[in-house]
Amino acid sequence: MASQDIALMAHLMRRAGFGATREELETRAAAGYEATVEELLNPESQPAIDRYELVRYHPWTWRPGTIQGMGSAEWLYFMTNTKRPLEEKMALFWHQVFATGVSKVDHYDEITRMVALFREKGMGNYKELLLDIARNPAMIYWLDNFENHADAVNENWGRELLELFSMGVGTYTEVDVREASRAFTGWTFEPKLPRGPIGRHDWNFAYLPEDHDDGEKTFLGETGNFNGDDIINIICDHPATATFIARHLYNFFVADEAQVPAWQVIPPKDEAAIELLADAFIDSGSDLKAVLRVLFNSDFFKNARYARLKSPAEVVVGTLRLVGGFDFPAPGLGEMARQPTYMGQDLLNPPSVEGWHTGVEWINSGSLMRRINFTADMVSDVTRPGIRSMIDRMQAQGDLTPDTMVDSCLDLMGPLEVDGETRTELITHAAGGGNLTWGTNADVDASEQRISEMLQLIVSLRDYQYA
Amino acid sequence: MTATKKDPVLVVLQLTGGNDYMNTVIPHADPLYREKRPVVGVADDRIIKLNDRIGLHPEVGPLKRFWDSGDMAIIHGVGYANSPRSHFRSMDIWHTCEPDKLGTEGWLGRATRDMDPNKDNVITAVNFGPSLPRALALPGVPVACVDDLDNFGMLTSIQEEMQRDKIIDRFTRLYSPTIGSGFVMDYLGQTGLDGLKAADILKVAPEQYSSTIEYPDTPIARKLKGISQVHQANLGTRVFYTDHGSFDSHSNQIGMHDGLWRDVSAAVGSFFDDLRENDSSDDVILLMFSEFGRRVHDNGSGTDHGAAGLVFVMGDRVQGGEYGEFPSTRPEDLEQGDLVPGTDFRGVYSSILENWMGLDANSIVGGAFEKPAFV
């Protein structure tokens, strides 16, 4: 297998998924790049996660309701074990865009239902997804559309729909915000009974015609007795939406961009790439699968190796998939699900409707420590199947000099690219113990310990923070 | 370590989400308050009156003792022209002092640089919370970002001490600057090294701390307690930052706003009690701000995004009282239904920077602004 094929496949799987073991990369590289992209784009060809098996061992992951901190365990289990990695990655993408949090909604079941919607329609048609989001009870509660009445307009949903979910600041006026909000009056959910002793009731979308402002509205230059779906149609046909979604996808899958509020003043890193993706969005009638196909097969994607910093979810899930042993719903799942929170990404509970600040803003002294401590702890466990397999591969190569040991470790951890000085430092460290040998049981134990230590150093590298 | 003269310290508590100015400091004598706030208006007999014009929300009431003792400044109508009414843009403006163009450098990052230009102390600025606010962001300026003071340490998975020392030594070399590696790599390197040093310094804070004050068990109280622990350890921290929220009360404002201020008031009360008990309060001022106030007319359940907001500054050395005037609520004086700011937020910052921290404010906030004399 050409090492370049493995490196490219590793790149695809880090971005379109959460990384993969060397065994998986070899299988996929043998199948080919484009074939792998197609498989990822068509997740129904692979089995879905058996949610019932998880519930058998972790009953509290089933409808955690209003129990603080319990909501993301199921999702973490899905991300770690899915055979449909792009499906989960797109759910994470949309969760970042349509950022909705339990801090206010106080109802994990409904936010989890929103994630299930992302899973189901995240690679479908954007217009359909946006309409479903507008009717999603968690979103209606999160952005107060249930308090948006014909005689008392509440602008929260109308504003964020334009500012954060479709077009971006600077492409509409305050009047458009008002008129869009009027069009969504009467879009609510029921029942709205208060939280009871065993959690909240299930919420369902409800449209109340008597609470809808049916008067004439002028929105983005068009006039009519618009209802919410008319607004969504106008938005989705607007070129600003194609560009906005293209830029979101670029930021998430290709390379770190400026933060969303800066997009009106800071041009994209790669204008041609955004244009290509926006064209695909328009030409396909907002079909997300078509846009993603263009993205993953493009040169700008293939050349963007290690051009973005991993999100905490990517750090945690990527590490768990690499070291392995988390496929059985074993104890400790709750603690694993809290790890991204410690690093600054509390899943199902974004800091605000703007979602998380990404890229370099993930990193501060505290969050960097958490990343390093978690990954070092995970890779230090030589009983994990993923680490075991790396050791076996190295043992199969026979005795290793310090530089071949370092190169093998870097290769199996990525392949991870580091500069010459970093490699030299690692080799100097490895040289302190001489060659890796496997002659006696004591040699094997010592070699395993040294590999474990080298892997801990590698995951501590700055380079390892990139995806 | 006892300093003969204590350096002034600033604690910032950011009220994220747009705190409703008009329902925090209430213009109770204004007939328009009742008229415009049929739903979220606070009943007159529940308002904690400060004088014949303004009063505190009942859940802010516990802070009245600071007003009574002259340790609380209320700064009215703070903001800037042409509020975008977007949380994110507005918060960026407050953080960077750049209302017209997009800024990335924070005002407290610049203040930290000016106080410690040679980066002698990596914990001159400490943030309590999982992510670094832009107010503190400035390339090259270290900020310790502490989520949990008890779990702040690097590569804690390696237990054996000699081996750990070796690894940490290697880590330090690997994180050292290399030429031409780019901004993000440099930032990661510096952050890693600063974090390593900060962890070493900060570990003494919880060990040395002792106090009889029991804080409430709330997130904001835990953060303020952490700040108190680090401050009392005399480690040279000059800027502390933390936040609480979300104050975005578009709907069901009554219960929501009550709960938020109940937690904030109790935590701030415990914080000052703790500092005072331990003779550590006279070098501290606390700034509380939010990215904007909310619309004058309620929407039948809550209030939408507005413009002018409220700033509290508290502390033993603060000149208590009102600064500026409550903006006019008359319909013809409003801008898109919102209160018009009468005090520029950069003036508030300037008072703190010059009169309290002893720094040159102009270069930090980008110009000269009228400075309310609360300190």
Interface residues (C-beta under 8 A of the other chain):
Chain A: S103 K104 L143 D144 F146 E147 H149 D151 A152 V153 N154 E155 N156 R159 E163 V169 E174 D256 Q259 V260 P261 A262 V265 I266 L309 T341 Y342 M343 G344 D346 P351 S352 V353 E354 W356 H357 G359 V360 E361 W362 I363 N364 S365 G366 S367 L368 M369 R370 I372 N373 A376 D377 S380 D419 E421 T422 E425 L426 H429 G432 E453 Q456 L457 S460 L461 R462 Q465
Chain B: T16 G17 P84 R85 S86 H87 F88 R89 D92 K101 L102 N127 P130 S131 L132 P142 V143 A144 C145 V146 D147 D148 F152 G153 M154 L155 T156 S157 I158 Q163 K166 I167 R170 F171 R173 L174 Y175 T178 S181 F183 V184 M185 Y187 L188 G189 T191 G192 D194 G195 A198 A199 S246 D248 H250 S251 N252 N299 G300 S301 G302 D304 H305 Q336
